Amino acid sequence: MEAPPSPRKTIPSFTIPVDSENKATQFHPFSLTSPHMLAFHLAWLSLFSCFFSTFSIPPLIPIIREDLKLSQADIGAAGIASFVGSIFSRLAMGPVCDMVGPRIACATLSLLTAPIVLATSLVSSPTSFILIRFLMGFSLANFVVNQFWMSSMFSGCVVGLANGVSAGWANTGSGLAQLVMPLIFTAISHFNVPSFTAWRLAFIVPSMFQALTAILVLIYGQDLPSGNYKEFKKTRNNSKEGDDNFLHVLFNGLKNYRGWILALTYGYSFGVELTIDNIIAQYFYDRFNVNIQMAGTIAATFGLANWFSRPMGGVVSDAMGRRFGMRGRLWGLWVVQTVAGLLCVSLGRVNSLWSSIVVMCVFSVFVQAASGLTFGVVPFVSKRSLGVISGMTGSGGTVGAVVTQTLLFSGSEFSKQTSISLMGLMMIICTLPLTFIYFPQWGGMFCAPSLDPNSAAYQYHLLQ
């Protein structure tokens, strides 16, 4: 009797070239092919909605502060609160991605925080305003999901570009909020709605948008090129890798010193960007006496530059990596972020409206490109604890924002323009530790790779 044919493992087919792990080796940002490019569009759109929601408040601060009788200290505390909420959620989101996958993590967080955005319309005191900003900040942990998802879908040769474009397009949500929320407020006011009611009704838009993107991720998203995390974990549990529990993954990432240095560096690229998003509309409104729509439009140019500047950082990182290896990626990050620091110093020292706008626009390109360059390095730090490293680095961004906002923009004895210049100096100083990052098989900024390939591979494996 003839034995039945043995079942063959189905090999998935893809419309774009992939490597041995089925990760895409090409990046087509205007394609919707599944799973790679569809995951890309879902990831950036979901994070875009979270940025839009979180930064829908700052452009309306001139109206909100009159309604709620907010002091400058209250406004500063609320800005800090929005970042503090993001710190813990980003750090936790890394291990969560490692355990349940980016699709469930992303949709769950967005659905949990969308009602909080809507609840902004109900605040009635400075305390409740600060609390709402704290809770809204949790949604920014979807940034970790975004970068984890891209690193799971795209190969090393294009992962810097994929991370940069995905995060860059998403970050434009903060700029669009600066532009759109004053327009929504004005449109509602045209129906003879009192201004103190109009700003509250405006928050229906970002909350509904965020919930919609979460539903799209649940319906159409896929965690990995080969399927969802549920199937992946089932397969892994039958292999030798099945002993990677939550604590093992977490501590494996926390003991990697490279992750801490990148967190510090990111704290003074993306952290500075968050701080600028929080204060720039009010800065132009108060210092140059422009109206709320003009202040919002100027502030929007800063955030909207993410559409091309952060992706440009990813492109530079990948190009430097192909030409000079890891040394090129690190040097590119150091140069771009140092230039951004110098431009930030200049922004605080120019005294005319148009000069400030020009310097701010150039500064936005470099500081956002530095963020893209940072996440051009992150995927190479640890394969096993990629989510943890992403979470550490992402949390570093919000920690930097909290420290900067607390020291310089919350009742500080310095003027806003002086504080902006001091922030630039902090950027330059906090970029220097990049010189200590070293990979045994790739080297560092000043050091060559290890001469013993077996030793290099072993040392790197210990830190994976």
N, C-alpha and C positions, 0 to 999 in steps of 0.2 A: 504494500500500500504506500502510495507516494505521500511524503510528509507535506503539510501545508506550507506555503512560503512564509518565511519569517517577516514580521512587520517591519517596514522601513520607517525610519525617523523622517518626518516631513521637514524639508529644508525650505524655509521661507524665501520667497523671491521679492526683490525690490526693484524699483524703477530707477534708482540712482546707485552708483558704485558704493560698495561697503567693504570693510576690512574683515578680518577673521572673527571678530566679535559682532559682526553685523552692524557696526557703527558706520554712519555715512562718511565717506571721504571727500564728498563734494557738498557745497552749501548753495542752495537755490532759494533765496529768500522770498521770491514771488511765486513759488510753487506750493500747491496744497497736497502733494502726494503723501500718502500714508505709508509708514507711521512717522518717519523722520520730520518732514516739513510740516505736517499737520500738528505734531507735538510742538514744534517751534512756534507756530502761530497761536496755538492755545496757551502756551506758556507766557508769551509776551503780552497777549491781550488780557489775560487774567491778572498779571502783575500790573499792567497799565491801569486797570480799573482800581486796584488797591492804591496806587500812587495818586490817582485822580481823587479818590475819596479822602485819603489822609491829608492832601494838600488843598482840599476844597475850602478849608477854613481860613488860611492866611490872607488870601486876597479880599476877604470880607471883614477882616479885623477892624478897619476903621468904622464900620457900621455896628459890628457885634460889641465892640468895647463901649460904645455909647449906650446900647441897650442894656448890657449887663453891668455897666459901671465898672469896667475892668481897669485896674491900674497897670502900669508898665511892668511891675513885678508879677502880676497875675498872668499877663501875656507871656512873659519870659518863662514862668513856671509851667504854663500850658505847653509851650514849645518843648521844654525839657521832658515833660511827661510823655509827649508823643514819641520821643526817642527811647525813653526808658522802657515803655511797653514793648518796643521793637527789639530791644537788647535780648530780653529773656526768651521771647518767642522765636527769634532767629537762632539762638543757641540751641533751643529745644528742637527746632524744626529739622536740623541736620540729622540727628539720630532717628527722628520720626521718618524721614525720607528713606534712610537706610533700612528701616524695619517694615514700612507699609507701602513705600513707593511714592513717587511725586504726584500721581493723579489724585489719589484719595487725600493726601496731605493738602494739596492745593485747594481742592473743592471744599473740603471741610472747613478750612480756615476762612475762606472767603464767605461761606454761608453763615458762619458763626459771627463774623464781624460786620456783615451788611446791616443787620438790625441796629447795631451800635451807631453806624453812620446816620441812619434814619432818626435815631434818638437825639441827634444833635439839635433837631428842631424843638426839643422839649426842655433844653437847659434853661435855668432861670437864675443861676448864681455863679460867681467866680469858681466856687468849689466844684459844682457840677460840670462846668466848662472844662476845668483841668482834668477831671475824671474821664470825661468823654474823649479828650485828646489822648489820654493815656491808653484807653481801651482801643481807640482807632489805630494807634500805632502798632498793635499786634498784627494787623493785616500785612504790614511790610515784611513779615517773615516769609511771605510768598516769594521774595527775592531768592532765598536759599533754595526753594523748590525749583525756581526758574533755572538757576545755574546748575543744580544737580541734574535736572531733566535734560538740559542740553549736553552736559558731560556724559550722560548715559546714552545719548542718541548719536553723537558726532565723534569722529576719530580725532586723534591728537593733532593731525595736520590741519584741521579746520576748527578745532574746538574753541580756540581763542576768538575767531571770527563769529562763530555761532553764539558763544556767551556774550560777546560784545554787542552784536546786533539785537539779540533777544532782550538783554537788560537795557540797552540804549533806547530801543523803541518803547519799552515799557516805562522808562523813566520820563519820557515825554509827557506822561500822564500828569506829572507835577506841573510842567509848564502849561499844558492845556487847561488845567484847573485854574491857574492864575488868569488865563485869558477868558475862559468860558463862564466861570462862576459869577464874576461881575455882570456879564451879559445876561445870564439867567436871572439874577437879582433885578437888573434893570427892566427886563421883559415883564417880570411879575409885577413890578412896581407900576408899569404902564396901565395895568388894569385897576388902578386906584387902590391897590393893596398897600397898607401902611408899611414903611420900610422895616419896622421892627417885626413885622409878620412875613414880609417878602423874603428876608434872608433865611428864615426858618423853612419856608416852603421849598427853597432852592435845593435843600439837601435830599429831597426825594429823588432827584436825578442820579447822583452818584451811588446811592444805596441800591436802587433798582439795577443800575448798570453792573455793579459788582456781583449781585446775586445772579444775573443773567450769565455772566462769564463763567461763574462757578458751575452752573448747570451744563453749559457747553463742554467744560472740561470733563465732567462726569460721563456725559453721553458719548463724546467723540475721542477722548484722550486714550493714550496707550503708554504705559510706563517705559517699556523697553522695546527695542526693535523686534524681539522675538515674542512679545506678549506682555501681559501685565505681571505685576510683582507677585501676585498670588501663585501663579504657575511657577515663576522663577524660584520662590522660596520653597515650594514643594519639591522641585528638582534639587535645589541646593541642600535640603535637609536629608536627601538620600546620598549625598556626597560627603567628602571629608570636610567641606566648608560649613557643615551644618552646626558647628559649635559656636558660631559667631553670634552670641546673644547681644542684647542691648548694651550691657555694661562693657563687654569686651570691645564692641565697636566704638563706644564712647571714649573709653580710656586709651584705646589705640590711637585715636585722633588727638586727644588732649596732650599726649606725651610728645607729640611731634612739634619741635620748636619752630619749624618753618611756618606752621600755621599761625603761631603767635606773632611772628614778625610781620606776616602778611596782614594779620588783623590790625596791627598798629599802623602799618602803611595805609591800609584801606580806611582807617579811622580819620586820616587826614587827606583823603581824596574824596571818597563818597561821603564821609562825615561832614566835610566842609561843604559839599554840594547840598546836603540836607539842611545845614545851617543857613546857607544862602537862600534856599527855597523858603525858609521860615521867615527871614528878616528883610528880604530884598524889596518886596512891594512896599512895606511900611517905610523902609529906608528912603526910597525915592519919593514917597508920598510926603514924608515929614521934612526931608532935607531940601528937596527942590520944589516943593509946593505944587506938585502935579495932582490932577484929580484921580479918583479911584480907578476909573477905566484906564487911564494912561499908565498909572502905576502898575496895574495888572498886566497890561500889554508889554511894558518894559520887562517886568519880572518873567513873563512867559517866554521871552527870547532866551533867557538863561536855561530854563528847563527843556524847551523845544530843541535846543542844540544837540540834545542826546540822540536825536534821530540819526545823526551822522557821526558825532564826535566819539561816543563810546564805542560804536562799531569800528571806527577808525583805530581806536586803541587795540582792539582785537586783531585787526588786520596787521598793524605794526608788530604786535607780539608774535603772530604766526610768521611774518616775513623775517623778523630778526631770529626767530627760532630755526627757520630753515637755513638761514645763512650762517649764524654763529652758535646755534644750539641754545642751551639754557642760559649761558652767559649773555647772549644777545637779548633774551627776554628780560633778564634782570636789569641790564644796562638801559634798555629802552624804557622800562618803568621808572628807573631812577631819574633819567634825564627829563622825561615828560613831566613827572610830578614836581621836580625841582623848579622847572620853568613855570609851572602853574603857581607854585608858592611865590615866586618873584612877581607874577602878574597880580596875585592877590594883594601883595604889599602895595603895588602901584594903584590898585583900585581904591584903596583907602586914602590915597594921597592926592588924587585928582579932584579938582574943585568945581568943574562945570558939568552941567547935565549931559551934554553930548559926549564929552571926554569920558565920563563915567560909563555911559552906555557902551561905547566902543571897547574900553578896557574890559568891562564885564563880559562882553560877547567873546572876546579873544580868550579871556580867563576860563570861560565856560568850556570852550573846546578842549583846552589842555587838562583841566581838572577832571572832566568826564572821560577823556581818553585815558588818563591815568587809572581810572577805575576799570576800564576795559583791559588795560595791560595787566592789572593785578590778577584778574580772573583768567588771563592767559597763562598764568603760572599755577594757579590753584589746582587744576586737574592733575598736575604731575606730582603733587605732594604726597598723596596717599590714595591708592585705589580702593583698599579695603574700607577705609573710613572717609570716603569722599564727601559724604553728607556732613560729617562732623567738621571737617576742614572748611567746607563751604559755610557751615553755620558759624564757626569761629570767626572766619574772615568777615562774613556779613554782619555779625554782632559787633565786630571791631568798628565797622562803619558807624553804627549808631552810638557806640560808646564814645567815639571821637566827637560826634555831634553833641552828645550830652555834656562832655567836658568843655567843649568850646562854647556852647550856649551858656553854660553855668558860669564859666570864668569871665566871658567877654560880653555877653548880651543879656544878662539878667541883673539889672540894677548895678552894672559895673560903673566904676568911677571914670572910665574912659568913654569918649564919644564913640558913636557907631563907626565912624570912618577910621578912628584910631584902632578900634577893636578889629576891624577887617584887616588892617595892615599887620597887627600882631598875629592874627590867625594865619597869614601868609608865612610868617617866620616859623610858626609851629609846624606848618607843612614841610618846610625845608629841613628842619631838624629831625622830624619823625620819619623822614624818608631814608636817612642815613643807615639805619640798621639793616637795610637790604644787603649791605656789604658782607653780613655774617651768614647769609643763606648759602649753603653748600650741599650739593648732591654728589655722592661718591662716584656715580657713573657718568655725571654730566659736568661736574665742577661748579664754580661760583663766579662772581664778578671778577675776582682777582686770582682764583685758584683753578688749576687744571684738574681734570678727572683723576680718580685713583688709577695708578699704574697696574694694579692687580685686578683684573676684571671679575674674578671669582669673589674676591673680598668686597669689591664695590657692590656686586649684586647682593651679597649676603647682608651687608650693612644696610642697603636700601630696603631689603625685605623686612628687616627688623622694624623699620619705621613705617611700613605699610599698615 
